[in-house]
Amino acid sequence: SSRPRASAASCPSPMQVHDGLVVPRIAMASAGRAAVQSPSVADCTRKIAALGRSRKWSAALAEFAAMQRSRLEPDLISWSAVISACGNGRQWSMAVGMLSEMQHISARLDLFIYGAAISACEKGQQWSHAVGILRGVWARRIAPNVVLYNAAISACEKCKRWQEAVDLLDEARDRRLQPDVVTCSSVVSACEKCHRWELALGILGTMRFEKIEPNVISHS
């Protein structure tokens, strides 16, 4: 016996009308999946941050570029993540360049952006750039916190710039910021590296007076 024929109405058409155009159903399905699976700014930022933590700075930059090509607008967290990735990869000049680019395209910068850039300079032992960025924060009428001062002082310490480290400590106090054990220990270390023993002992004494408990680095 012959099989019954399916009516045209019971068979799904391979074509579908969309916005007045007849398009294949498979194309519509693919477009729908792409819309659902398109990464968000947060997705891209998480990937950039993960790459940065793994010191895969070039891959992080590539992801950031792909994000921009796909017309996703990076937010402050995205910029901070890619600048941090450059810093972790010891690409301080690229981090500074990205900060400069962001300053040109946006007036909305926060302390995390500046902190990432200063930290990149600190890791690259570029004390003058680190201090310069800190100065730029004040120039934009943004009040830095002690974390930014710590990173800049650490950059000075690594480059044996004891005077600049001491000046930054004094400046932080003048700005009514409360130095912590990281701040003071970095300054003490800078002084010790340059054989400024009396100054180092004086800072240790001030730490005790301010009830800042010295750590192993302070006593080394």
C-alpha atoms as a printed R data frame, in Angstrom:
    type eleno elety resid chain resno      x      y      z
1   ATOM     1    CA   SER     A     1  0.000  0.000  0.000
2   ATOM     2    CA   SER     A     2  1.186  3.473 -0.761
3   ATOM     3    CA   ARG     A     3  2.186  5.803  2.093
4   ATOM     4    CA   PRO     A     4 -0.139  8.731  2.715
5   ATOM     5    CA   ARG     A     5  1.250 12.013  1.488
6   ATOM     6    CA   ALA     A     6  1.783 14.777  3.987
7   ATOM     7    CA   SER     A     7 -0.093 17.901  3.137
8   ATOM     8    CA   ALA     A     8  1.824 21.079  2.359
9   ATOM     9    CA   ALA     A     9  0.334 22.676  5.455
10  ATOM    10    CA   SER     A    10  1.737 19.951  7.742
11  ATOM    11    CA   CYS     A    11  5.311 20.264  6.453
12  ATOM    12    CA   PRO     A    12  7.368 23.125  7.863
13  ATOM    13    CA   SER     A    13  8.544 25.432  5.120
14  ATOM    14    CA   PRO     A    14 12.303 25.807  4.801
15  ATOM    15    CA   MET     A    15 11.694 29.526  4.310
16  ATOM    16    CA   GLN     A    16 10.342 32.150  6.688
17  ATOM    17    CA   VAL     A    17  9.208 35.737  6.212
18  ATOM    18    CA   HIS     A    18 11.187 38.170  8.382
19  ATOM    19    CA   ASP     A    19 10.763 41.946  8.096
20  ATOM    20    CA   GLY     A    20  9.167 41.491  4.678
21  ATOM    21    CA   LEU     A    21 12.023 39.304  3.418
22  ATOM    22    CA   VAL     A    22 11.933 35.582  2.751
23  ATOM    23    CA   VAL     A    23 14.933 34.011  4.474
24  ATOM    24    CA   PRO     A    24 15.919 30.408  5.214
25  ATOM    25    CA   ARG     A    25 14.738 29.121  8.594
26  ATOM    26    CA   ILE     A    26 18.240 27.850  9.351
27  ATOM    27    CA   ALA     A    27 19.577 31.390  8.974
28  ATOM    28    CA   MET     A    28 16.951 32.709 11.365
29  ATOM    29    CA   ALA     A    29 17.829 29.989 13.886
30  ATOM    30    CA   SER     A    30 21.546 30.759 13.607
31  ATOM    31    CA   ALA     A    31 20.910 34.459 14.086
32  ATOM    32    CA   GLY     A    32 18.842 33.722 17.158
33  ATOM    33    CA   ARG     A    33 21.581 31.570 18.675
34  ATOM    34    CA   ALA     A    34 24.190 34.235 17.931
35  ATOM    35    CA   ALA     A    35 22.074 36.879 19.640
36  ATOM    36    CA   VAL     A    36 21.728 34.701 22.731
37  ATOM    37    CA   GLN     A    37 25.398 33.714 22.806
38  ATOM    38    CA   SER     A    38 26.931 37.143 22.097
39  ATOM    39    CA   PRO     A    39 29.322 37.977 24.934
40  ATOM    40    CA   SER     A    40 28.561 40.933 27.149
41  ATOM    41    CA   VAL     A    41 30.962 43.595 28.395
42  ATOM    42    CA   ALA     A    42 31.110 41.748 31.716
43  ATOM    43    CA   ASP     A    43 31.949 38.447 29.976
44  ATOM    44    CA   CYS     A    44 34.803 40.037 28.021
45  ATOM    45    CA   THR     A    45 36.090 41.843 31.085
46  ATOM    46    CA   ARG     A    46 36.200 38.622 33.103
47  ATOM    47    CA   LYS     A    47 38.169 36.958 30.330
48  ATOM    48    CA   ILE     A    48 40.618 39.878 30.128
49  ATOM    49    CA   ALA     A    49 41.096 39.795 33.908
50  ATOM    50    CA   ALA     A    50 41.726 36.032 33.875
51  ATOM    51    CA   LEU     A    51 44.277 36.398 31.083
52  ATOM    52    CA   GLY     A    52 45.939 39.199 33.009
53  ATOM    53    CA   ARG     A    53 46.245 37.097 36.146
54  ATOM    54    CA   SER     A    54 47.947 34.434 34.020
55  ATOM    55    CA   ARG     A    55 50.320 37.100 32.653
56  ATOM    56    CA   LYS     A    56 49.003 36.547 29.130
57  ATOM    57    CA   TRP     A    57 49.058 40.251 28.389
58  ATOM    58    CA   SER     A    58 49.087 39.929 24.589
59  ATOM    59    CA   ALA     A    59 46.011 37.679 24.671
60  ATOM    60    CA   ALA     A    60 44.324 40.152 27.028
61  ATOM    61    CA   LEU     A    61 45.042 42.979 24.585
62  ATOM    62    CA   ALA     A    62 43.682 40.892 21.712
63  ATOM    63    CA   GLU     A    63 40.488 40.211 23.664
64  ATOM    64    CA   PHE     A    64 40.155 43.917 24.445
65  ATOM    65    CA   ALA     A    65 40.597 44.807 20.756
66  ATOM    66    CA   ALA     A    66 38.052 42.165 19.730
67  ATOM    67    CA   MET     A    67 35.653 43.614 22.261
68  ATOM    68    CA   GLN     A    68 35.954 47.056 20.656
69  ATOM    69    CA   ARG     A    69 35.580 45.652 17.128
70  ATOM    70    CA   SER     A    70 32.342 43.969 18.149
71  ATOM    71    CA   ARG     A    71 31.000 47.402 19.136
72  ATOM    72    CA   LEU     A    72 30.962 46.609 22.839
73  ATOM    73    CA   GLU     A    73 31.833 49.715 24.815
74  ATOM    74    CA   PRO     A    74 34.513 48.929 27.450
75  ATOM    75    CA   ASP     A    75 33.643 50.261 30.881
76  ATOM    76    CA   LEU     A    76 35.996 51.412 33.629
77  ATOM    77    CA   ILE     A    77 36.397 47.857 34.897
78  ATOM    78    CA   SER     A    78 37.369 46.675 31.400
79  ATOM    79    CA   TRP     A    79 40.033 49.374 31.073
80  ATOM    80    CA   SER     A    80 41.345 48.648 34.554
81  ATOM    81    CA   ALA     A    81 41.564 44.924 33.728
82  ATOM    82    CA   VAL     A    82 43.519 45.422 30.499
83  ATOM    83    CA   ILE     A    83 45.894 47.945 32.105
84  ATOM    84    CA   SER     A    84 46.488 45.500 34.958
85  ATOM    85    CA   ALA     A    85 47.149 42.751 32.410
86  ATOM    86    CA   CYS     A    86 49.851 44.926 30.837
87  ATOM    87    CA   GLY     A    87 51.337 45.540 34.264
88  ATOM    88    CA   ASN     A    88 51.390 41.849 35.142
89  ATOM    89    CA   GLY     A    89 53.123 41.210 31.830
90  ATOM    90    CA   ARG     A    90 55.768 43.840 32.643
91  ATOM    91    CA   GLN     A    91 54.500 45.988 29.769
92  ATOM    92    CA   TRP     A    92 54.514 49.251 31.713
93  ATOM    93    CA   SER     A    93 54.800 51.511 28.654
94  ATOM    94    CA   MET     A    94 51.718 49.922 27.116
95  ATOM    95    CA   ALA     A    95 49.823 50.415 30.385
96  ATOM    96    CA   VAL     A    96 50.803 54.093 30.452
97  ATOM    97    CA   GLY     A    97 49.812 54.421 26.805
98  ATOM    98    CA   MET     A    98 46.376 52.968 27.477
99  ATOM    99    CA   LEU     A    99 45.890 55.322 30.419
100 ATOM   100    CA   SER     A   100 46.791 58.240 28.145
101 ATOM   101    CA   GLU     A   101 44.345 57.010 25.504
102 ATOM   102    CA   MET     A   102 41.574 56.757 28.054
103 ATOM   103    CA   GLN     A   103 42.276 60.264 29.332
104 ATOM   104    CA   HIS     A   104 41.727 61.568 25.806
105 ATOM   105    CA   ILE     A   105 38.436 59.758 25.212
106 ATOM   106    CA   SER     A   106 36.869 60.002 28.642
107 ATOM   107    CA   ALA     A   107 36.849 62.332 31.607
108 ATOM   108    CA   ARG     A   108 35.481 59.551 33.797
109 ATOM   109    CA   LEU     A   109 38.480 57.916 35.367
110 ATOM   110    CA   ASP     A   110 38.524 56.371 38.808
111 ATOM   111    CA   LEU     A   111 41.163 55.351 41.329
112 ATOM   112    CA   PHE     A   112 41.191 51.752 40.073
113 ATOM   113    CA   ILE     A   113 42.358 52.918 36.623
114 ATOM   114    CA   TYR     A   114 45.117 55.063 38.093
115 ATOM   115    CA   GLY     A   115 46.044 52.374 40.582
116 ATOM   116    CA   ALA     A   116 46.450 49.806 37.802
117 ATOM   117    CA   ALA     A   117 48.692 52.175 35.826
118 ATOM   118    CA   ILE     A   118 50.857 53.124 38.826
119 ATOM   119    CA   SER     A   119 51.165 49.455 39.764
120 ATOM   120    CA   ALA     A   120 52.307 48.676 36.207
121 ATOM   121    CA   CYS     A   121 55.025 51.329 36.527
122 ATOM   122    CA   GLU     A   122 56.011 49.963 39.924
123 ATOM   123    CA   LYS     A   123 56.392 46.458 38.497
124 ATOM   124    CA   GLY     A   124 58.420 47.872 35.634
125 ATOM   125    CA   GLN     A   125 60.586 49.888 38.076
126 ATOM   126    CA   GLN     A   126 59.603 53.175 36.473
127 ATOM   127    CA   TRP     A   127 59.442 55.431 39.503
128 ATOM   128    CA   SER     A   128 59.214 58.751 37.620
129 ATOM   129    CA   HIS     A   129 56.213 57.589 35.601
130 ATOM   130    CA   ALA     A   130 54.542 56.260 38.747
131 ATOM   131    CA   VAL     A   131 54.988 59.590 40.545
132 ATOM   132    CA   GLY     A   132 53.912 61.470 37.418
133 ATOM   133    CA   ILE     A   133 50.647 59.545 37.239
134 ATOM   134    CA   LEU     A   134 50.027 60.253 40.928
135 ATOM   135    CA   ARG     A   135 50.522 63.950 40.225
136 ATOM   136    CA   GLY     A   136 48.075 63.665 37.349
137 ATOM   137    CA   VAL     A   137 45.417 62.332 39.701
138 ATOM   138    CA   TRP     A   138 45.605 65.496 41.790
139 ATOM   139    CA   ALA     A   139 45.621 67.607 38.609
140 ATOM   140    CA   ARG     A   140 42.245 66.099 37.682
141 ATOM   141    CA   ARG     A   141 40.951 67.003 41.114
142 ATOM   142    CA   ILE     A   142 40.580 63.395 42.172
143 ATOM   143    CA   ALA     A   143 41.761 62.615 45.694
144 ATOM   144    CA   PRO     A   144 44.167 59.642 45.670
145 ATOM   145    CA   ASN     A   145 43.964 57.097 48.451
146 ATOM   146    CA   VAL     A   146 46.779 55.504 50.398
147 ATOM   147    CA   VAL     A   147 46.857 52.533 47.994
148 ATOM   148    CA   LEU     A   148 47.989 54.798 45.145
149 ATOM   149    CA   TYR     A   149 50.657 56.351 47.357
150 ATOM   150    CA   ASN     A   150 51.820 52.891 48.392
151 ATOM   151    CA   ALA     A   151 52.295 51.841 44.765
152 ATOM   152    CA   ALA     A   152 54.189 55.025 43.888
153 ATOM   153    CA   ILE     A   153 56.390 54.752 46.996
154 ATOM   154    CA   SER     A   154 57.076 51.093 46.209
155 ATOM   155    CA   ALA     A   155 58.228 52.125 42.728
156 ATOM   156    CA   CYS     A   156 60.636 54.617 44.323
157 ATOM   157    CA   GLU     A   157 61.858 51.973 46.767
158 ATOM   158    CA   LYS     A   158 62.622 49.501 43.988
159 ATOM   159    CA   CYS     A   159 64.627 52.151 42.156
160 ATOM   160    CA   LYS     A   160 66.452 53.236 45.338
161 ATOM   161    CA   ARG     A   161 64.945 56.722 45.244
162 ATOM   162    CA   TRP     A   162 64.875 57.252 48.983
163 ATOM   163    CA   GLN     A   163 64.307 61.012 48.890
164 ATOM   164    CA   GLU     A   164 61.280 60.717 46.619
165 ATOM   165    CA   ALA     A   165 59.871 57.946 48.836
166 ATOM   166    CA   VAL     A   166 60.249 60.123 51.950
167 ATOM   167    CA   ASP     A   167 58.710 63.099 50.152
168 ATOM   168    CA   LEU     A   168 55.686 61.027 49.149
169 ATOM   169    CA   LEU     A   169 55.259 59.800 52.725
170 ATOM   170    CA   ASP     A   170 55.328 63.382 53.983
171 ATOM   171    CA   GLU     A   171 52.928 64.445 51.243
172 ATOM   172    CA   ALA     A   172 50.471 61.694 52.136
173 ATOM   173    CA   ARG     A   173 50.460 62.897 55.737
174 ATOM   174    CA   ASP     A   174 50.038 66.526 54.632
175 ATOM   175    CA   ARG     A   175 47.032 65.435 52.552
176 ATOM   176    CA   ARG     A   176 45.540 63.886 55.700
177 ATOM   177    CA   LEU     A   177 45.959 60.344 54.449
178 ATOM   178    CA   GLN     A   178 46.800 57.746 57.067
179 ATOM   179    CA   PRO     A   179 49.963 55.823 56.070
180 ATOM   180    CA   ASP     A   180 49.796 52.116 56.815
181 ATOM   181    CA   VAL     A   181 52.425 49.456 57.375
182 ATOM   182    CA   VAL     A   182 52.940 49.039 53.619
183 ATOM   183    CA   THR     A   183 53.598 52.763 53.155
184 ATOM   184    CA   CYS     A   184 56.086 53.054 55.979
185 ATOM   185    CA   SER     A   185 57.832 49.756 55.320
186 ATOM   186    CA   SER     A   186 58.511 50.722 51.697
187 ATOM   187    CA   VAL     A   187 60.019 54.041 52.799
188 ATOM   188    CA   VAL     A   188 62.144 52.319 55.457
189 ATOM   189    CA   SER     A   189 63.370 49.835 52.846
190 ATOM   190    CA   ALA     A   190 64.243 52.660 50.422
191 ATOM   191    CA   CYS     A   191 66.260 54.400 53.123
192 ATOM   192    CA   GLU     A   192 68.067 51.202 54.112
193 ATOM   193    CA   LYS     A   193 69.007 50.435 50.500
194 ATOM   194    CA   CYS     A   194 70.663 53.846 50.301
195 ATOM   195    CA   HIS     A   195 72.291 53.502 53.751
196 ATOM   196    CA   ARG     A   196 70.151 56.211 55.322
197 ATOM   197    CA   TRP     A   197 70.079 54.367 58.617
198 ATOM   198    CA   GLU     A   198 69.149 57.248 60.906
199 ATOM   199    CA   LEU     A   199 66.233 58.221 58.715
200 ATOM   200    CA   ALA     A   200 65.031 54.615 58.589
201 ATOM   201    CA   LEU     A   201 65.192 54.380 62.399
202 ATOM   202    CA   GLY     A   202 63.322 57.652 62.695
203 ATOM   203    CA   ILE     A   203 60.494 56.351 60.515
204 ATOM   204    CA   LEU     A   204 60.342 53.157 62.573
205 ATOM   205    CA   GLY     A   205 60.019 55.287 65.696
206 ATOM   206    CA   THR     A   206 57.203 57.281 64.103
207 ATOM   207    CA   MET     A   207 55.461 54.035 63.187
208 ATOM   208    CA   ARG     A   208 55.456 52.976 66.824
209 ATOM   209    CA   PHE     A   209 54.180 56.400 67.884
210 ATOM   210    CA   GLU     A   210 51.335 56.127 65.329
211 ATOM   211    CA   LYS     A   211 50.688 52.562 66.497
212 ATOM   212    CA   ILE     A   212 51.586 51.080 63.112
213 ATOM   213    CA   GLU     A   213 52.978 47.623 63.807
214 ATOM   214    CA   PRO     A   214 56.222 47.105 61.826
215 ATOM   215    CA   ASN     A   215 56.390 43.955 59.696
216 ATOM   216    CA   VAL     A   216 59.302 41.736 58.666
217 ATOM   217    CA   ILE     A   217 60.307 44.104 55.852
218 ATOM   218    CA   SER     A   218 60.444 47.048 58.260
219 ATOM   219    CA   HIS     A   219 62.871 45.155 60.511
220 ATOM   220    CA   SER     A   220 64.988 43.613 57.739
